[in-house]
């Protein structure tokens, strides 16, 4: 029987997660680029959300959640032809249509996260083709392996809301995309600063609120689990914000708004895989670790690896998601709000490590092949002249700002 409260909560959560892409992620990324590229970033997030939604309807939902295969789903739910108006999603008290919609919003934001690695220098056609292939070849298998009853789920891998399925896959794929594109002009010494830090903060604020649907909605029902997940999510975000702010204050003598809100997103990414399993104490620990480790990871990627992951997708999302997934077994038992593990801490850690390694390796292999295909079919880099003029004009014939005169 359909439960009205659970259904309403999942419908609200679906709207919150969609808001994370439209407009939150768009604002967050658009504020970080130069003014001449603001529309290109907003358009990329908008177009990816629309395109992924149609792919989800046609066959990707079926790949993720239909059938009992160990590696990938079947096509019995293609075009959602399995679903009647009153269908209930198995194991829940919500309509199948609401579950389809909720998971669709996850599928939309995941390839959109990768935008942060290739802003200001990629062809629009390449963005669309890359995102489509990536959804089918990376996201769908990873989703099925962990959330759709695949082999990692059977092994007991724990990923409550997407530390592995969403953040790890996007982060590692972003690294390859940025490396394949090469750096922006002037990297790493003279890349222009964010043109609108206020817009970055607005985007981050929308992300923070939307993340309650992302994490607490993953309980798939209203109740104590969703409530504790929401609290854990908020505390981790607040803690990591303070950590990044403190690091910058000590290191540079003053904290930056962009640094603080980047810490917020890092904390949210880190708590995501563990959010439904930890209590307040565990959430604060993950926020501290997430803030410290992701800050270091961002420096490593740009200064030591010399990769222009422009908006720090690997350092914030990839490393944060992996970290939360690996630390998860050690923090579920802190305080009174966590859940009990089905196996020992050591045994669960090994499962988590295997899941991170396997999904991570597949993300890198598949993304490398996708990049090769996209380069041949659609091209890749916008070219030096296009980069100088900006993608708003060269790709879309528009401008984000016009002078009053």
N, C-alpha and C positions, 0 to 999 in steps of 0.2 A: 504494500500500500504506500502511496506517495505521502510523504510527510511535508506539510506546508511550510513549517519553520525551516527545515533543511533545504527545501527548494528555494525559498526566498534568499537564504544565506548564500547559496551557490549562484543564484542569479546576480546578487549584489557583488559577489566575489568575481564573477565573470566580467562585470562592468569595471571593477577596480583593476583587474589585470589588463584589460584592453586599454584602460587609461594609462597604464604604465608604458605602453607603446605610443598611444595617441592621446595626449600630446607629450607625456612626461619624458620619455627617452628622446623624442625629437627636440624638445626644449633643452634638455641636459647636454646633448651633443651639439646642437646648433649654436649654443652660447659659447662653446669651447673653440669653434673654428673662426676663421676670418670672416668679416662681414660679407665678402664677395662669394662665400660658400654656404651661407645660412639656409637658403632655399633648397639647395641640393640635398642637405642633410634631412630637412623636414620632408622633402619629397620622397627620399629613399625610405624613410620609416613608414610613410603613408602608403607607398606603393607596395612595399613588402607585406604590410598587414593585409591589404586587399588581395594580393596574389596568393599568399599562403592560405587565406580563408577558402579560396576556391579549390586549391589543391587538396586541402583538408576534406572538403566535401566530396571531391571526386574519388580519391583513393587513399590519401595519407592517413586519415583516421582509421581506416580499415587495416592498413599496414601496422599501425601502432597497437590497436586494441581488439582486433578480431582474430579469432582462432587461438590455438594453443601451441603454435610452433615455438621452438626454442630460440630461433634466430630472427624471424620476422612474421608478422601476421599474414592472414590470407586476405582475399578480396571479397569476401562474402558481405562486407558492410560498405562496399564501394557505392558511391552516390547515396549513401545512407538509406539504401533500399530495405534494410533490415528493420527500420525504425518506424513504428506506428506512433500516432499522437500520444497514446497512453502508455507507451513502453517505459519500463522502469529499468534503470541501469543495474545490472546484477550486483548484489552485495550492498546496495544502498537503498535509500528511500527517496531518491530523486528521479525525475524523468530522464530518460536517455538523452533527450534533446538538450537538457541543461548540462549534462556531463559532456556531450559533444561540444557545446559552446564553450564551456569552461576550459577544456583541454585545447580547443582551437586558439584561445588567447595565449596559452603557453607556447604553442607552435609558432605564433606570429611574432612574439617578442624575441625568441631565441636567435633566429638569423638576423634580426634587426640589431641585436647587441654587437654583432660583428662589424657593423657600420663604423664603429669607433676606431677601428684599425686602419681603414682605408679612406677616410674622409679627405677631401680636397685634392684627390689625384686619380680617381677611378672613373671609367666610363659608366654611364647610367645603364646601358644595356648589359654590361658585365655584372653590375650589381644584381639585376633581376635574374639573369641566367645562373649566376653563382648561387644566389639564395634559393632558387627553385631546386637546383641539383643538390644543394646542401641539405635542404629539408628532407628530400627523399632518401639520400644516401647516408647521411649522418644522424640527423635528428630522429627520423622514424625508427631505425634500428635501435639506437640507444634508448629511446622511449619504450619500445617493445621489450627490450632486454630487462628493464628494471620495473616499469609500471604496467606493462602489458602481459606479464606472466612468462616472460622469456627466461633464458638460462640464468641470468644474474639474480632475478627474483627468486628462482628456485634454489639458488645457492644461499639466499638470505641477505642479499645486499640491501642496505637501508639508505634511502634517499627520499626524505619526506616530501620535498617540494621542488627539487631540481638542482641541487648542488652539482651532481654529476650529469644528469640529463640535459640541463640548460647551461649552467655556468662553465663547467669544465669543457664541454664540447665547443661552446662559442669562444672561450678564451684561447684554447689551443689552435682552433681554426683561424682565429684572428691573427695570431702570431705568424702563421704561414702566409696569410693574405698580405699582411704588412711587409713581410720579408720579400715576397714575390713582386710587390709593387715597387719596392725601393723607397728610400726616404723622400720626404718633401724637401723642397729647395731650402737650404740653410740649416738642415738638421745636422747635428743636435744643438748648435750654438745660437742660431739666429731665426728660429721658427717664431712667427708672430704669436703674441700672447692671445688668450681668449678675448674675443671682441665684446662679449656681453656677460660678465660674471653674474650679473643679476639673473639672467635667463638660466644660467646653469643652476643657480640656487632654486629657482622656481621649478625647474625640471626635477631636481633632486627631491624637493618637497612633495611633488606629485608621486614620485617613485616611492618615497617612504610610506605615504598613505596607501598607495596601490598595493604595496607589498603585503599588507594585511590580507588582501584577497588572495595574493599569490601563495602565502604560507598558511594562514589560518583556513583559507578555503580548501586547502588540500586535505583537511580532515574529512571533507565531503559530507559534513553534517554540522548543524549548530549544536553547541554544548561545551562541556568542560575541556575537551581536547582542543577545540578551536580557540577557546578563551585563553588557555595556557600558551598555545602557539602564538597568538597575537601578542601577549605580554612578552614572551621570549624574543620575538622579532623586534619589538620596540626597544627593549633593553640592549640588545646587541648593537642595534643601529646607533643608539645614543652613546654607548660606550666607545665604539670605534670612532665616532665623530670627535669625542673628547681626546682620544689617543692621537689621531692625526693632528688635531689642533695643538695639542701639547708638544708633539714632535717638532712641528714647524716653529712654535714659539721658542723652544729651546735652541733649535738649529739656526733660525734666521732672525730671532728677536721680535718677531711679530707673526701671528697666524693669518692665513689667507682664507677668504670665503670659499674659493674653489677647492683648496686643500681640505677644508672641513667637510664640505658636502661630498667630496670624493671618499673621505673616510666613512661617511654615512652609507654610501652604496657598498663599500667594501664590507662593512659590518653586516649589511643585509645579505650580501652574497654568501658570507661565511656562515651565517646562522641558518640559511635556507635548508640544507640537507638535514640538519639536526633539529629544526624548529619544533617539530611535533613530538620530539622525544626528550627534550630537556626542560628543566625548570628555570626559574629566574637566575639562580647561581650559575648554572651551566651557560646560560645565555650571556651573562657578563663576562665569564671567562673566554667564551668564543669571541666576544666583541673586542676584548683586549688583544687576544692572539691575532684576530683578523686585522685589527688596526696596525699592529706592529709588523706582521709578516707581509701584508700587501704593500705597505709603504716601502719596505725593502725590495719587494719584487718589482715594483715600478721602476726603481732606480737600476736594478740589475738589467731589466729588459732594454732600457734606453742607453744607459751609460756603459754597460759591460758587453751586452749582446749587440749593441748598436742597431737595434731594430726600431723603426719609427712606428711603433704601435701607438698611433697618434693620441688616442683618448684612453689608453691604459686598459684595454679589454682583457689582456692576459693577466696583468698584474693584479687587477681588482677582481674581475669575475672568475677567470680561470684558476688563479691561485687561491682566491677566497673560497670557491666552491670545492676545490680539492682539499683544502685545509679543513673546512668544516666537516667534510665526509670522513676524513681520516681521524680527526679528533673526537668525532661523535661517540665512539664507544667509551671514551674515558670521562665524558662529562654528563652522561645520562643519569648517573647515580648521585650527582651532587645535589644536596638539599632534598626537599620532599616533593618537588614538582615533576621530577623526571619519570620516565617509564623504565621498566625492567627489561634487560636484554634477554633474548631467547637462548643465548650461549654465553660463554665466558668473554670477558673484555678482550683477551688476546685473540681468541678465535674470531670474534666479530671484526677486530681490526684487520686480520688477514683477509677476511671477505671484502672489507671496504677497500683495502689496498689492491686486491685483485680487480675489483670493479673499476677503480680509478685508472689502473694500468691498462685494462682491456679497452675501456671506452676511450681513454686518452689516445692509445695507439691507433685505434680505428679512426678517430677523428682526424689525426694527422695524415694517415694513409689515404683516406677517402678525400680529404680536402686537397691534398697534393694532386690527385688525379683530376679533381674538379677544376682546379686552377689551370692545369694543362689544357683541358677541354675548352674552358671559357676563353683562354688566350687565342686558341685556334678559331673559334666560332665568332666571338664578339669583340676580340681585342681586350686590353686590360687597362693600361695607363692612358690617361687623357692626353698626354703629351706635354712638353714643356710650355708651349704657347697657351694651351688650355689651362694649365696650372697657374700661369701668370695672370690670365684674365679672370679666372675663377669659374667654378662649375655652374654657378647660377646663370651666367650669360652663355657660356659655351655649350652647356648641355640642355638648358631650358629656355634661353632667350628672355630671362626675367631678371629682376633685381630685387633684393630684399629691402633696400632702403632707397628713397628718392629725396633729393635735396628740396627744401622748401621753395627755392627759386626756380 
